[in-house]
Amino acid sequence: MRHRYLVVGGAGYIGSHLVAGLIASGHDCTVFDNLQTGHRAAVAPEAGFVLGDLADPVALDTVLSSARWDGVFHLADLSLVGESMRTPMRYLTINPGNAGRLIDACLRHGVSRLVYSSTANLFGEASSAPIDESAPISPASAYGESKLAVERMLLWADRVHGLHSACLRFFNAAGADPLGRYGEAHFPETHLIPLAIDAALGRRPPLTLYGADYPTPDGTCVRDYIHVSDLVSAHLLAMERIALASMRFNVGLGRGYSVQEVVETVGRIAGRRVPLITANRRQGDPAWLVASPARIMRETGWRPRFTTLDEIVETALLWHRNNPDGYGRAAVQHRQIA
C-alpha cells in the first residue's frame, strides 16, 4: 500500500538513505530539514523538500497541515557525544525541545505514528554481553540523556493521546548506499569509518585514536556497526509494526568490532595503512556497546543484509573514493561560512 511520510532530518546521512528506501518501496515522502548538517543534494529528486526548523512551530504547522500524513520519521537531533559533554545544556534543551514541538504538532494534525531514531548511548557503561531492551538505562552522556527525555515524551504521548511510536536504539551507523548514490558527509566529520578512510587516502591528517586502555581485548572501544541500508529497513518495518502498538527496539548486528579492528579492516580494504596517533579517552565513550537485535528480528522479521564489517567498509570506501568532496564544494563552503 502506498503511504505518505514526512521525514524530519531527511537530508542527513541516515535520513537521505531512508528517503531513497521509502521511494524504492513505492511511498511518497517529503523531507523537512534545516540543512544545518544535511545536504540538499542528498535528497532524492522524487521527494518533496521543505526548508524548515523544528524550533519554528509555524513551519511545523504549515508542513503538517499541507497533507494527510501516514507517519513521521524523526532523525533531526543533535548527535555528537563529545560535543554534548562540552555543552550539555545545549543538548538537553534543544533535542527534547524540538521533539516536543514535533510531537505536539503531530497530535494536533492527526498523525498517529512516529518512528524516532534513538541511540545505544542510553545504556552507558554496559557489559560486554549483547544489550537487549531490558538492560538498565543509564546514559553515558548528555546526548544520551537528551534522547532518553524524548523517549519518555513519546511514552506519554502514547498513553495519553494514542500516538504510537517506535524508538530505534541503533548502535553505530556506517557504510553507504550500495548503488553509490548517497553516503556519509559530515562537516566536520566525527565518525570512525569515514575518518579512517580519508586518513588512509591521504585526505586528512592521521586518525586520532581516543583511548587505548579500555577493558577490551586490544584496549580500544568495541562497537556494533550496522549498515545504513539495514537501518533503513528497520525504520520501514518499525513503522508498519507500530500500527498495532508502540515499541522499543535495539538495532545492530549482535557482534562488536574494536576501533583497532576497524582501522585494520579499512587499511586492508583500501590497500593503504591508516596513519594513527593515540590520545586520551573522550568523556561519554563506554568500553562496549553491542546490540542484541533479537526483539526486532522476532517481532518485525527484520534481517540485516550486510553482516560483516568488510561489506560495510567496502560500500563506504567506494562512495568516498568517488565523492572526495562529499556532496560538492558548495556544501563544504556553506558549512565553513555557517
C-alpha positions in Angstrom: 0.0 0.0 0.0 1.3 3.5 -0.9 1.7 5.8 2.0 2.8 9.4 2.6 5.5 10.1 5.1 7.3 13.2 6.5 11.0 12.6 7.1 12.3 15.2 9.6 16.1 15.3 9.0 15.8 13.6 5.7 18.8 15.5 4.2 21.2 13.9 6.6 23.2 10.8 6.4 20.7 8.2 7.6 17.7 10.4 6.5 18.8 10.5 2.9 19.1 6.8 2.7 15.7 6.4 4.4 14.1 8.7 1.8 15.6 6.6 -1.0 14.3 3.5 0.6 10.8 4.9 1.0 10.7 5.9 -2.6 12.0 2.5 -3.7 9.2 0.9 -1.7 6.6 3.0 -3.6 5.8 5.6 -1.0 5.5 9.3 -1.2 7.7 11.4 1.1 8.6 14.9 1.9 11.8 16.0 3.7 11.7 18.7 6.4 15.3 19.8 7.2 17.1 23.0 8.1 20.3 21.8 6.3 22.4 22.6 9.4 24.2 19.3 8.9 22.3 17.8 5.9 22.7 18.4 2.2 20.1 19.4 -0.3 21.9 17.3 -2.9 21.4 14.2 -0.7 17.7 14.3 -1.1 16.3 12.0 -3.8 14.8 14.1 -6.6 11.5 12.2 -6.3 11.0 13.5 -2.8 9.4 16.8 -1.7 11.6 19.2 0.2 10.7 21.8 2.8 13.5 24.0 4.3 12.4 24.4 7.9 13.5 24.1 11.5 11.9 22.2 14.4 12.4 25.3 16.5 9.8 27.0 14.4 6.2 25.9 15.3 4.7 27.8 12.4 6.9 25.9 9.9 5.8 22.7 11.5 2.1 23.6 11.4 2.5 24.6 7.7 4.1 21.3 6.6 1.8 19.1 8.7 -1.3 20.8 7.5 -0.3 20.5 3.8 -1.2 16.8 3.5 -2.6 13.8 5.4 0.5 12.0 6.7 0.5 8.3 7.4 3.5 8.7 9.7 6.5 10.8 10.6 10.2 9.8 10.9 12.3 11.9 13.3 16.1 11.9 12.6 16.9 15.5 13.3 18.6 15.6 16.7 22.0 17.0 17.6 24.1 13.8 17.7 27.7 14.3 18.8 28.6 12.6 22.1 31.8 14.5 22.7 30.2 17.9 21.9 27.3 17.1 24.3 29.8 16.7 27.1 31.3 20.1 26.4 27.9 21.8 26.0 25.4 19.6 27.9 22.7 22.2 28.3 22.6 22.8 24.6 21.7 19.1 24.0 19.4 18.9 27.0 17.3 21.8 25.8 17.4 21.6 22.0 16.8 17.9 21.5 13.8 17.5 23.9 12.5 20.9 23.0 12.5 20.2 19.2 11.0 16.8 19.7 8.3 18.2 22.0 7.2 20.7 19.3 7.2 17.9 16.7 5.1 15.5 18.9 2.7 18.3 19.8 2.3 19.2 16.1 1.7 15.6 15.2 -1.0 15.3 17.8 -2.8 18.5 16.6 -2.6 17.4 12.9 -3.9 13.8 13.4 -0.6 11.9 12.8 -0.9 8.5 14.5 2.6 7.0 14.0 6.1 8.3 14.7 9.4 6.5 14.3 12.2 8.0 16.3 16.0 7.5 15.7 17.2 7.0 19.3 20.6 5.7 20.4 22.5 2.9 22.2 24.2 5.7 24.3 21.2 5.2 26.6 22.9 2.1 28.1 26.0 3.8 29.4 28.7 1.5 30.7 27.1 -1.7 29.6 28.7 -5.1 30.0 30.5 -6.9 27.2 27.4 -9.0 26.6 25.0 -8.0 23.8 22.5 -5.4 25.1 18.8 -6.2 24.9 15.8 -3.9 25.6 15.7 -4.9 29.3 19.2 -3.6 30.0 19.4 -0.8 32.6 19.0 2.7 31.2 21.9 4.9 32.3 23.0 7.4 29.7 26.7 7.9 29.3 26.5 11.4 28.0 24.2 14.5 27.8 23.4 13.3 24.3 22.1 10.0 25.6 20.2 11.8 28.4 18.5 14.1 25.8 17.5 11.0 23.8 16.0 9.4 26.9 13.9 12.5 27.5 12.4 12.2 24.0 11.7 8.6 24.5 9.8 9.5 27.7 7.8 12.1 25.9 6.8 9.5 23.3 5.7 7.1 26.1 3.3 9.7 27.5 2.1 10.8 24.1 1.0 7.2 23.5 -0.5 6.7 27.0 -2.5 10.0 27.0 -3.1 10.6 23.3 -2.6 7.3 21.5 0.4 8.4 19.3 2.1 5.1 18.5 5.9 5.3 18.3 8.9 3.2 17.7 12.2 4.2 19.3 15.1 2.6 17.4 18.2 2.4 19.7 20.7 1.8 17.0 24.4 1.5 17.6 26.9 2.7 15.0 25.5 3.6 11.6 28.1 3.0 8.9 28.5 2.3 5.2 26.9 3.9 2.1 24.2 3.3 -0.5 25.3 0.1 -2.4 24.3 1.9 -5.6 26.7 4.7 -4.9 24.1 7.5 -4.8 24.4 8.6 -1.2 27.0 8.4 1.5 28.3 9.9 4.8 29.4 13.5 4.5 29.6 15.5 7.8 31.4 18.8 8.3 33.4 18.3 10.4 33.5 14.5 10.2 33.4 12.7 13.5 32.6 9.1 12.7 35.3 6.5 12.7 35.0 4.7 9.4 35.0 7.8 7.1 37.8 9.4 9.2 39.9 6.2 8.8 39.1 6.1 5.0 40.2 9.7 4.5 43.3 9.2 6.6 44.2 6.1 4.5 43.6 8.0 1.3 45.8 10.9 2.4 42.9 13.4 2.5 43.3 14.3 6.2 45.9 14.1 8.9 46.5 10.8 10.9 43.4 9.4 12.6 43.2 10.1 16.3 42.5 7.0 18.4 40.8 8.2 21.6 41.9 5.8 24.3 43.9 2.5 24.1 43.4 1.4 27.7 39.8 0.3 27.8 39.0 -3.1 29.4 38.7 -4.8 26.0 40.9 -7.4 24.2 43.0 -4.8 22.4 42.4 -1.8 24.7 40.2 0.1 22.2 36.4 0.6 22.4 34.2 -2.1 20.9 31.1 -1.1 18.9 28.4 -2.8 16.9 28.5 -1.4 13.3 25.3 -1.6 11.3 25.0 -0.7 7.6 22.9 2.4 6.9 20.7 0.4 4.4 19.9 -2.1 7.1 18.9 0.8 9.4 16.5 1.9 6.6 14.8 -1.5 6.5 14.5 -1.4 10.3 12.8 2.0 10.1 10.3 0.8 7.5 9.4 -2.3 9.4 9.1 -0.5 12.6 6.6 2.0 11.0 4.5 -0.9 9.9 4.7 -2.6 13.3 3.5 0.4 15.3 0.2 0.4 13.6 -0.6 -2.1 16.4 1.4 -0.7 19.4 4.4 1.3 20.4 7.7 -0.5 20.6 11.3 0.0 21.6 14.0 -1.9 19.5 17.7 -2.3 19.8 19.2 -2.4 16.2 22.6 -3.9 15.4 24.3 -6.9 14.1 24.8 -8.5 17.6 28.6 -8.6 17.4 31.2 -5.9 18.1 34.4 -4.7 16.4 37.1 -2.8 18.2 38.4 0.6 17.0 41.7 -1.2 16.2 39.8 -3.9 14.2 38.0 -1.2 12.2 41.3 0.6 11.4 42.9 -2.6 10.3 39.9 -3.5 8.1 39.9 -0.1 6.4 43.6 -0.3 5.7 43.3 -3.8 4.3 40.4 -3.0 2.0 41.8 0.4 0.9 45.2 -1.2 0.3 46.8 1.5 2.4 47.8 1.8 6.0 45.7 4.1 8.2 48.1 6.5 10.0 47.3 6.8 13.7 48.0 8.9 16.7 46.8 8.0 20.2 45.1 10.4 22.5 43.3 10.3 25.9 39.8 8.9 26.2 36.8 11.1 25.5 34.2 11.6 28.1 31.0 9.7 27.4 32.6 6.8 25.5 31.7 3.4 27.0 34.1 0.5 26.5 31.4 -1.8 25.0 28.2 -1.2 23.0 27.0 -4.3 21.3 23.3 -4.9 20.4 21.1 -7.8 20.9 18.7 -7.5 17.9 16.6 -10.5 18.9 13.4 -8.5 19.6 13.3 -6.6 16.3 14.1 -9.8 14.4 11.3 -11.7 16.2 8.6 -9.0 16.1 9.2 -7.5 12.6 11.0 -10.1 10.7 14.0 -7.7 10.2 17.2 -9.3 9.0 20.4 -7.4 8.1 21.7 -7.7 4.6 25.2 -6.5 5.3 26.5 -8.9 8.0 30.3 -8.3 8.1 32.5 -5.3 8.7 34.2 -5.9 5.3 30.9 -5.4 3.5 30.2 -2.2 5.4 33.6 -0.7 4.8 33.6 -1.6 1.1 30.4 0.4 0.4 31.8 3.4 2.4 35.1 3.3 0.6 33.5 3.2 -2.8 31.4 6.3 -2.0 34.3 8.2 -0.5 36.6 7.4 -3.4 34.0 8.5 -5.9 33.0 11.6 -3.9 36.1 13.2 -2.5 34.2 16.4 -1.8 31.2 14.7 -0.4 28.2 16.4 -1.9 30.3 19.1 -3.5 32.5 22.0 -2.7 29.5 24.3 -2.4 28.2 22.2 0.5 31.6 22.3 2.2 31.9 26.1 1.7 28.3 26.6 3.2 29.4 24.7 6.3 32.6 26.9 6.6 30.6 30.1 6.3 27.9 28.9 8.8 
